[in-house]
Amino acid sequence: MPSLNSGLAVALVALAGAAGLSGYGGDPNTLVIVTGQQATMPIPTFMEGPASLTANVDVADQLFLRLAELPPDLMTTDERRFVPVLAKSWTRRDSLTLAFDLDPRARWHDGQPVTARDVVFSFDRARNPQIAPKLAGLLHHVVSVTAEGDRRVVFRFDRVYAEQFYDATFNVSPIPSHLIPAKATVADPPREFVAHPIGDGPFRWVRSVPGQFIELAASPDFPLGAPRIKRLFFRTAADADTRINLLLSGEADATDNISAPLANVERVQAVPELRIVPLASPVVGYLLFNQRDRADRSKPHPILSDPTVRRAIALAIDRKPIVRSVFGQYAEVPYGPASQLLWIRRGAPKPAGADTAQARRLLAKTGWFDRDGDGIVERGGRPLTLTLSFPLTSEVRKQIALQVQEQLRRAGIRIELVRLEGPVWAERRARGDFDIDFSSATQDPTPSGLTQSWSCRGGTNVGGYCDPVVDSLLDRAIAMQSSTGPVWQEILRRIEASQPAVFVYAPSFIYAVSRRFSKAPIRPESSWLLLREWTLR
C-alpha cells in the first residue's frame, strides 16, 4: 500500500513543477471540480431521503459551517482535539453538558449575524423525526439545545458517552432561522431558499445550471480568512470516461473517486499536469451470509446457519490477489467491518489468509463430501450450491464475484451469480431473499455506526447475525467516556470469529488534482471540506 497518512489524516497535495491546467475559462483563480452527481438541495436538515446525496454534502460544506470539525486523524472521542470553526471555543460544564461560544464575526451571506438562536433552530429541526428522521436517530442522546444570550449554545445529553462532542458538531451545520420556516421538510422545502441558499461558509451561492454545474464565489469577509480560490464550479458528468476526459483536456482541475478499471488511474497518471491522490475511504465491501431461511425468516438457513460452513467458505477465498487484481495498490483486505476511514482499525490483527485444504476439511466435518467425483461436495444427495447476488451497476463487484466463484469451485462449492437491477437487488436484500449478498457499506467516521449492521437490533442487519456478546461490547464501547480502542478491536475480533461475512475489500478513494495548486488538502470524511485552504502555485 502507498502511504495514506495512516489511512486517516488529511491528504496534503504538495504540488510543484510545471504549469498546470488552465481551469474554467482560463481564469487561474477558478477551480473546477468534476463530479458524477449534481447537488439538488445542499442545505443541512434537508439532506434526507432522496436528497441524501454526496453532491449535496459537498456543496453544503462550502456554504455552511459546523460548530467544529474533526481532527486530522478523525478521532471522534477527544473533544480537546476538534478544530474550532463556527464556535470559537467550548467548555464542559459536567459529564452531560457542553457549552459552545460562537465566533462573533460570523455572518450569514445576507449580512445578518449568526446567533445562538440559529443553532437552536437547526438542532430543533434535526432532532424532529417528522422533519429529519435520519438525523433524529443519530441525535437521540441529545436531550436539549438551548441559547444563553446571542453567542452561547448549551447542549445537554441523556447519558455519558465518548462521542457527545462528535454528535454536537459533525452531523448538523446551523442554518439561518430568519430565512427558513421551522416546519419546512424535504417534501415541502422553502423554494426560494433552495434556489439561492444563504449560508455562513467560505463560499457564497452564485447559480445552478441543472445538468451542467453549480457556481460558487469566495466570501471576501469570511472570518477564518478569504479563500484564495475566487470562483468554484462543481461540474456534472455522470459518465466516468467523460469526467476523465474533462480532466485530461484541462476543462476540469480535480475529480473525486476515479472508478475502476485501473486503466483509468493510469490515464491520469500519464498527464504531467495532474497528480493522483489516494485517500482513506469510508467504503467496505463484503460477502454477507444469510443466516435465516430466505423463504421463511423464522427458520435458520439450511446451510449458512452453520458457522463451520461459513468459516470454510471464508477460508476458500484468497482475498489478497483478488483485491490486487481489481484495485491494484489502492485497497486492502480489512479485518472485520472496518473501512480505512475508521480509527478503530489501527492496532487490529491482520486478516487471515486462505487455506483451501482446511476449508475442505471443515466441509467434511459437517458432512459435505464429493461422493460422485464431479468436483462439488454434497450432503444428503444435494450439492452445495449457493447464490451470490449483486447489483448490475457495480463493475467492481462483478469482477470480484467471478473470481470468488472460481475459487469456491476449487473447494467444492458451486456458486450461482445473480446480477440484478439496482432497485430489485436492494429490495431482495432488504427482505432477506438471498444466500450470499455482495454488500458495500459507506461508513460514518464514528465506529458506533457498526450497531446498524452488526448488532442483533441493527436496522440494516439483513443477514440475521446476532451475538449478544458483541451487543454488550458495543454498548460498553459507546458508553465509555474516553477512547476505547481495545474494546472496539475486541468487537472486530468477535465478529471475525463468528464469520457473519467475508470482508473482502477496503479501498482508497483516488482523487486527481491539477498541479497548479500548491496546497490542496482533501479530507477523508468530507472530500472538499477544506477548499477554503487551497492555494495556487
Residue pairs with C-beta under 8 A, 6 or more apart in sequence:
1 329
1 332
2 278
2 329
2 330
4 11
4 278
4 279
4 280
4 340
4 508
5 11
5 280
6 73
6 346
7 280
7 340
7 341
7 345
7 508
7 524
8 72
8 73
8 74
8 280
8 340
8 341
8 343
8 346
8 524
9 72
9 73
10 72
10 521
10 522
10 523
10 524
10 530
11 277
11 278
11 279
11 511
11 521
11 522
11 524
12 519
12 520
12 521
13 275
13 277
13 513
13 517
13 519
13 520
13 521
13 522
14 518
14 519
15 275
15 513
15 514
15 515
15 516
15 517
15 518
15 519
15 520
15 537
16 515
16 518
16 537
17 272
17 515
18 272
18 273
18 515
19 273
19 516
19 537
20 253
20 273
20 274
20 514
20 515
20 516
20 517
20 537
21 247
21 250
21 252
21 253
21 273
21 274
21 514
21 516
22 28
22 250
23 30
23 31
23 32
23 250
23 253
23 514
23 516
24 30
24 31
24 32
24 231
24 233
24 235
24 251
27 230
27 231
28 516
28 536
29 228
29 229
29 230
29 231
29 536
30 229
30 230
30 231
30 232
30 233
31 229
31 231
31 232
31 233
31 253
31 254
31 517
31 531
31 534
32 233
32 235
32 251
32 252
32 253
32 254
33 232
33 233
33 234
33 235
33 252
33 253
33 254
33 255
33 256
33 528
34 235
34 236
34 237
34 243
34 246
34 247
34 251
34 252
34 254
34 255
35 55
35 58
35 234
35 235
35 236
35 237
35 243
35 255
35 256
36 55
36 236
36 237
36 238
36 240
36 243
36 256
37 53
37 54
37 55
37 236
37 238
38 55
38 208
38 210
38 211
38 212
38 213
38 214
38 234
38 236
39 53
39 55
39 56
39 58
39 59
39 60
39 208
39 214
39 234
40 51
40 53
40 55
40 56
41 47
41 51
41 56
41 186
41 189
41 194
42 55
42 56
42 57
42 58
42 59
42 60
42 63
42 197
43 56
43 60
43 64
43 175
43 189
43 193
43 194
43 197
44 60
44 64
44 122
44 126
44 172
44 173
44 174
44 175
45 122
45 125
45 126
45 131
45 132
45 135
45 172
45 175
46 132
46 184
46 185
46 186
46 189
46 194
47 53
47 56
47 57
47 60
48 132
48 133
48 134
48 135
48 186
49 186
50 186
51 186
52 134
55 234
57 526
58 234
58 526
58 527
58 528
59 214
59 216
59 234
60 173
60 199
61 173
61 201
61 526
61 528
61 529
62 201
62 202
62 203
62 216
62 232
62 528
62 531
62 532
63 197
63 199
63 200
63 201
63 203
63 204
63 205
63 216
64 173
64 174
64 175
64 199
64 200
64 201
65 85
65 86
65 106
65 173
65 174
65 199
65 200
65 201
66 85
66 86
66 169
66 170
66 172
66 173
67 85
67 86
67 87
67 90
67 100
67 119
67 153
67 168
67 169
67 174
68 82
68 83
68 84
68 85
68 86
68 87
68 90
68 100
68 165
68 169
69 82
69 83
69 85
69 169
69 529
70 76
70 82
70 83
70 166
70 170
70 445
70 525
71 78
71 81
71 82
71 83
73 343
74 341
74 343
74 445
74 524
74 525
75 81
75 343
75 483
76 162
76 163
76 166
76 170
76 343
76 445
76 446
76 447
77 162
77 163
77 166
77 482
77 483
77 484
78 483
79 90
79 92
79 98
79 164
79 165
82 165
82 169
84 90
84 103
85 224
86 102
86 103
86 106
86 114
86 173
86 174
86 200
87 100
87 101
87 102
87 103
87 153
87 169
88 101
88 102
88 103
88 104
89 100
89 101
90 98
90 99
90 100
90 101
90 165
91 98
91 99
91 101
92 98
92 99
93 99
93 154
95 160
95 481
96 156
96 157
96 158
96 159
96 160
97 154
97 155
97 156
97 157
98 154
98 155
98 157
98 164
98 165
98 168
99 148
99 152
99 153
99 154
99 155
100 119
100 152
100 153
100 154
100 155
100 168
101 151
101 152
102 114
102 115
102 116
102 119
102 151
102 152
102 153
103 114
103 223
104 113
104 151
105 223
106 113
106 114
106 200
106 223
107 113
107 114
107 200
107 221
107 223
108 114
108 176
108 179
108 198
108 199
108 200
109 198
109 199
109 200
109 204
109 205
109 219
110 176
110 179
110 198
112 176
112 178
113 150
114 174
114 176
114 200
115 147
115 150
115 151
115 177
116 147
116 148
116 149
116 150
116 151
116 152
116 153
117 147
117 150
117 177
118 174
118 175
118 176
118 177
119 145
119 147
119 153
119 174
120 145
120 146
120 147
120 153
121 174
121 175
121 177
121 180
121 182
122 172
122 173
122 174
122 175
122 177
123 139
123 142
123 145
123 172
124 145
124 182
125 131
125 132
125 175
125 182
126 132
126 135
126 136
126 139
126 171
126 172
127 135
127 136
127 139
127 142
127 145
128 136
129 136
129 137
130 185
131 183
131 184
131 185
135 171
135 172
138 167
138 171
139 167
139 171
139 172
141 157
141 158
141 159
141 161
141 164
141 167
142 155
142 156
142 157
142 158
142 167
142 168
143 156
143 157
143 158
144 154
144 155
144 156
145 153
145 154
145 155
145 156
146 153
146 154
146 156
147 153
147 154
148 154
155 164
155 168
157 164
157 167
159 479
160 479
160 481
161 478
161 479
161 480
161 481
162 478
162 479
162 480
162 481
162 482
162 483
162 484
163 446
163 448
163 478
166 445
166 446
170 445
170 446
174 200
175 199
176 198
176 199
176 200
179 190
179 193
179 198
180 190
180 193
181 190
184 190
195 208
196 205
197 205
198 205
199 205
201 219
201 222
201 532
202 218
202 219
202 222
202 224
202 226
202 227
202 531
202 532
203 216
203 217
203 218
203 219
203 227
203 232
203 531
203 532
204 216
204 217
204 218
204 219
205 216
206 215
206 216
206 217
207 214
207 215
208 214
208 215
209 215
211 236
212 235
212 236
213 233
213 234
213 235
213 236
214 233
214 234
215 231
215 232
215 233
216 231
216 232
216 233
216 234
217 230
217 231
217 232
218 226
218 227
218 229
218 230
218 231
218 232
219 226
219 227
220 226
222 532
224 532
225 532
227 531
227 532
227 533
227 534
228 534
228 535
228 536
229 531
229 534
229 536
232 531
235 246
235 251
235 252
237 243
237 246
240 258
240 259
240 264
241 264
243 252
243 255
244 255
244 258
244 264
244 267
244 268
246 252
246 255
247 253
247 254
247 255
247 268
247 271
247 274
247 512
248 267
248 268
248 271
248 274
250 273
253 513
253 514
253 516
253 517
254 511
254 512
254 513
254 514
254 520
255 511
255 512
256 509
256 511
256 527
257 281
257 509
257 510
257 511
258 264
258 265
258 268
258 510
258 511
258 512
259 395
260 326
260 327
260 395
260 396
260 399
261 395
262 326
262 327
262 328
265 276
265 328
265 330
265 510
268 274
268 276
268 512
269 276
272 515
273 514
273 515
273 516
274 512
274 513
274 514
274 515
275 512
275 513
275 514
275 515
276 510
276 511
276 512
277 510
277 511
277 512
277 513
277 520
277 522
278 330
278 508
278 509
278 510
278 511
279 508
279 509
279 510
279 511
279 522
279 524
279 527
280 339
280 340
280 341
280 508
280 509
280 524
281 339
281 340
281 341
281 506
281 507
281 508
281 509
281 524
282 339
282 340
282 341
282 442
282 443
282 444
282 445
282 524
282 525
283 339
283 440
283 441
283 442
283 443
283 506
283 507
283 509
284 334
284 337
284 338
284 339
284 440
284 441
284 443
284 503
284 505
284 506
285 396
285 397
285 400
285 438
285 439
285 440
285 441
285 503
285 504
285 505
285 506
285 507
286 337
286 438
286 439
286 440
286 441
286 501
286 502
286 503
286 504
287 317
287 388
287 404
287 436
287 437
287 438
287 439
287 501
287 502
287 504
288 434
288 436
288 437
288 438
288 439
288 462
288 463
288 500
288 501
289 301
289 304
289 310
289 313
289 435
289 436
289 463
289 465
289 499
289 500
289 501
289 502
290 301
290 304
290 432
290 434
290 435
290 436
290 437
290 462
290 463
290 464
291 300
291 301
291 304
291 305
291 463
291 464
291 465
291 500
292 298
292 299
292 300
292 301
292 305
292 432
292 463
292 464
293 299
293 300
293 301
293 302
294 301
294 432
294 433
294 434
294 435
297 432
297 464
301 435
301 464
303 309
303 384
303 386
303 435
304 310
304 386
304 435
304 436
306 366
307 498
307 499
308 362
308 365
308 366
309 362
309 363
309 366
309 368
310 499
310 500
311 362
311 499
312 358
312 359
312 360
312 362
312 363
312 366
312 411
313 359
313 408
313 411
313 413
313 502
314 352
314 499
314 502
315 352
315 354
315 355
315 356
315 358
315 359
315 362
316 354
316 356
316 359
316 407
316 408
316 410
316 411
316 413
317 354
317 404
317 407
317 408
317 502
317 504
318 353
318 354
318 407
319 333
319 351
319 354
319 502
319 504
319 505
320 333
320 353
322 400
322 403
322 404
322 407
322 504
323 331
323 332
323 333
323 504
323 505
325 399
325 403
326 396
326 399
326 400
326 505
327 396
327 505
327 507
327 508
330 507
330 508
330 510
331 505
331 506
331 507
331 508
332 340
332 505
332 506
333 351
333 503
333 504
333 505
333 506
334 345
334 351
334 503
334 504
334 505
334 506
335 345
335 348
335 349
335 350
335 351
335 492
335 496
335 503
336 348
336 491
336 492
336 493
336 495
336 496
336 503
337 441
337 450
337 453
337 454
337 492
337 495
337 501
337 503
338 344
338 345
338 348
338 447
338 492
338 506
339 345
339 441
339 443
339 506
340 506
340 507
340 508
340 524
341 443
341 445
341 524
341 525
342 443
342 445
342 447
343 445
343 447
343 485
344 447
344 485
344 488
344 489
344 491
344 492
345 492
345 506
346 485
347 485
347 489
348 489
348 492
348 493
349 489
349 493
351 503
352 496
354 407
356 407
356 410
356 411
359 411
360 377
360 411
360 412
363 369
363 377
363 384
363 411
363 412
363 413
364 377
366 379
367 379
367 380
368 377
368 378
368 379
368 384
368 412
369 377
369 378
369 379
370 376
370 377
370 378
370 412
371 378
372 378
374 383
375 409
375 412
376 383
376 384
376 385
376 409
376 412
376 413
376 414
377 383
377 384
377 412
377 413
378 384
383 414
384 412
384 413
384 414
385 413
385 414
385 415
385 416
386 413
386 414
386 415
386 416
386 435
386 436
387 415
387 416
387 417
387 418
387 434
387 435
387 436
388 401
388 404
388 405
388 415
388 416
388 417
388 418
388 435
388 436
388 437
388 438
389 418
389 419
389 420
389 425
389 428
389 429
389 434
389 435
389 436
389 437
389 438
390 397
390 398
390 401
390 417
390 418
390 419
390 420
390 425
390 437
390 438
391 397
391 419
391 420
391 421
391 422
391 425
391 426
392 419
392 420
392 421
392 422
392 425
393 422
394 438
394 440
397 438
397 440
398 419
400 438
400 504
400 505
401 417
401 438
402 417
404 415
405 415
405 417
408 414
408 415
409 415
415 436
418 434
420 428
428 434
429 437
429 439
429 462
430 462
431 462
432 462
432 463
432 464
437 462
437 463
439 501
441 453
443 449
444 525
445 524
445 525
447 477
447 488
448 474
448 477
448 478
450 474
450 491
451 457
451 458
451 474
451 478
452 458
452 459
452 460
452 461
453 460
453 461
454 461
454 465
454 470
454 474
454 491
454 495
454 500
455 461
455 466
455 470
455 471
455 474
456 465
456 466
456 467
456 468
456 471
457 471
463 500
463 501
465 498
465 500
465 501
467 494
467 495
467 498
469 494
470 491
470 494
470 495
470 498
473 487
473 490
473 491
473 494
474 491
476 484
476 487
477 484
477 487
477 488
477 491
480 487
496 503
509 524
509 527
511 522
511 527
513 520
513 522
515 537
516 536
516 537
517 534
517 535
517 536
517 537
518 535
518 536
518 537
519 533
519 534
519 535
520 534
521 530
521 533
521 534
522 528
522 530
523 529
523 530
